[in-house]
């Protein structure tokens, strides 16, 4: 884990989300991916998906499901990022990753991902981290590849017609599985 925060910032702290965090976490995830506010960061999906990214029920499910946790990342007591970890046998699933748009590109995401990998290994002894990314998100996939994730070519269809996942603006969306081996010392230490 990165022990020294970037110059001019406070240290990041991590905690498990509670149901009281749901409204703030929904707003954080939405701001990172959808609408005009997301355009301040580079993770926006506003050009490929409109509508919602998540909702209170979806966030609450992650918080309360067995073998799942939603990490809240705070700086000076203020939530600035979050991510989901779910135990799936020899692997952990990483999802619902969001960093406040104005803070993207400054190393926060890299540090959160590294800490999530470390926590997954420490808590569950997993050998791999899995995630799914919309396959047309080339810049985002490249970011994960630089952090040791590899494309598998294994895809699942986007849930067209289910507005809980947004309103697609194109007809070629699908999710691709990305995998990182954590057993060979690849526990997410920043490069």
QUIWOQUI-V544114 format. One record per pair of residues at least 6 apart in sequence whose ideal C-beta (glycine too) atoms are under 7 Angstrom apart, sorted by the first residue. I is the first residue (numbers start at 1). J is the second residue. Records with the same first field share a line. If there is no record, write none. Layout:
I=J + J
//
This chain:
1=114 + 115 + 118
2=111 + 114 + 190
5=11 + 12
6=106 + 107
9=75
10=75 + 76
12=73 + 75 + 111
13=74
14=71 + 73 + 115
15=72
16=69 + 70 + 71
17=25 + 63 + 70 + 72 + 82
18=63
19=60 + 63
21=72
22=56 + 59 + 60
23=56
24=79
25=59 + 70 + 82
26=54 + 55 + 56 + 59
28=79 + 82 + 98 + 100
29=53 + 54 + 96 + 98
30=52 + 53
31=37 + 38 + 100 + 101
32=38 + 41 + 43 + 98 + 99 + 100 + 101
33=43 + 44 + 45 + 53
34=45 + 46 + 49 + 50 + 52 + 53
35=46
37=101
38=44 + 46 + 101
39=46
40=101 + 102
41=101 + 104
42=104 + 105 + 139
43=104 + 140
47=169
48=134 + 136 + 168 + 169 + 170 + 173
49=166 + 167 + 168 + 169
50=166 + 167 + 169
51=163 + 166 + 167
52=164 + 166
53=166
54=96
55=164
58=164
59=70
62=68 + 70 + 84 + 96
63=70
67=86 + 87
68=84 + 86
69=85
70=82 + 84 + 96
71=82 + 83 + 85 + 116
72=79 + 82
73=80 + 81 + 82 + 112
74=80
80=99 + 100 + 103 + 108
81=98 + 99 + 100 + 108 + 112
82=96 + 98
83=94 + 96 + 97 + 112 + 116
84=94 + 95 + 96
85=92 + 94 + 116 + 119 + 120
86=92 + 93
87=124
90=126 + 127 + 128
91=126 + 127 + 128 + 129 + 130
92=120 + 124 + 126 + 129
93=130 + 131
94=116 + 129 + 131
95=131
99=108 + 109 + 112
110=147 + 190
111=190
113=147 + 188
114=188 + 189 + 190
117=129 + 182 + 187 + 188
118=187 + 188
120=126 + 129
121=182 + 187
126=182
127=181 + 182 + 183
128=179 + 180 + 181 + 182
129=180 + 182
130=177 + 179
131=178
132=156 + 175 + 176 + 177
133=140 + 141 + 144 + 175 + 176 + 178
134=173 + 175
135=155 + 174 + 175 + 176
136=172 + 173
141=151 + 178
144=178
148=180 + 186
149=178 + 179 + 180
150=178 + 179
151=176 + 178
152=176 + 177 + 178 + 179
154=176 + 177
155=174 + 175 + 176
156=174 + 175
157=174
158=168 + 173 + 174 + 175
159=165
160=168
180=186
//
